[in-house]
Amino acid sequence: MYATLLTEISQGTCIITINRPDKLNALNAQVFTDIENAVDEIQNNPEIKSAIITGAGTKAFVAGADIAEFAGYTKEEAMSLSKRGQDIFFKIENSKKPIVAAVNGFALGGGCELAMACHFRLASENAKFGQPEVNLGLIPGYGGTQRLTQLIGKGKSMELHMTAHLMDANEALQLGLVNHVTTADTLLERTKDILQIIHTKAPVAISKVIDCINTAVVNNTDQSGYDKEVQSFGDCFATEDMKEGTTAFLEKRKANFSGK
């Protein structure tokens, strides 16, 4: 179905594997197109409740962009490339269904940006993260300067971007870039286990959580996030899931959510 991705659906989770191991799963135009189409499939397929993005092989999640593809770009072509990457990563970030990164090796440059666009991240012990674009005379183009700052704070983000320092999994955990560190063998299973817990919750409420938290990150100095929460809280009261959840609680039984 996809030229550069492998996909499978397991227990409601779509596992998307970027499959260019000979190129350390580097991002090129075809990978972007395939990711965009896969994210659309996640949103439109009722069988899919969540997704995991990971990389093929044992060395890399995504080791960066395919530099050979854009080395000769003009300024205008570079800006168009950056905008396209950002638009696709916004699709991931704003997905109404959880999309989680299972980082199984190098997540550098565009790979780190892809992981950060996901709702949260798990990493194997051999994972490494970084934005080394200054080594090429560049800066991140797919949202890296913004999302890394949001996730770990201004000062540390400044240092990492300017030094091109690569973080190992434990440093990424300490800084809050990843939620959990696992062995390579248990990474996917641990990620799936967390998503199976999320699958037991009300789907509309999960989508509202994503929306409100994204608003908090983008507009953390004004009232809009709080206003969004008020509206979303009210919206939940108009759902069948809210009625089912509160009834199940009062009846001391497990809720059976329909997503309506």
HELIX and SHEET records of a PDB file:
HELIX    1   1 PRO A   21  LYS A   23  5                                   3    
HELIX    2   2 ALA A   29  ASN A   44  1                                  16    
HELIX    3   3 ILE A   67  PHE A   70  1                                   4    
HELIX    4   4 LYS A   75  GLU A   93  1                                  19    
HELIX    5   5 GLY A  110  ALA A  117  1                                   8    
HELIX    6   6 GLU A  133  LEU A  136  5                                   4    
HELIX    7   7 GLY A  144  ILE A  152  1                                   9    
HELIX    8   8 LYS A  154  THR A  163  1                                  10    
HELIX    9   9 ALA A  169  LEU A  175  1                                   7    
HELIX   10  10 LEU A  187  HIS A  199  1                                  13    
HELIX   11  11 PRO A  203  VAL A  218  1                                  16    
HELIX   12  12 SER A  224  PHE A  237  1                                  14    
HELIX   13  13 GLU A  240  LEU A  250  1                                  11    
SHEET    1   A 6 LEU A   5  SER A  10  0                                        
SHEET    2   A 6 THR A  13  ILE A  18 -1                                        
SHEET    3   A 6 SER A  50  GLY A  55  1                                        
SHEET    4   A 6 ILE A  99  VAL A 103  1                                        
SHEET    5   A 6 PHE A 120  SER A 124  1                                        
SHEET    6   A 6 HIS A 180  THR A 182  1                                        
SHEET    1   B 4 ALA A  60  VAL A  62  0                                        
SHEET    2   B 4 PHE A 106  LEU A 108  1                                        
SHEET    3   B 4 LYS A 128  GLY A 130  1                                        
SHEET    4   B 4 MET A 167  ASP A 168 -1                                        
END                                                                             
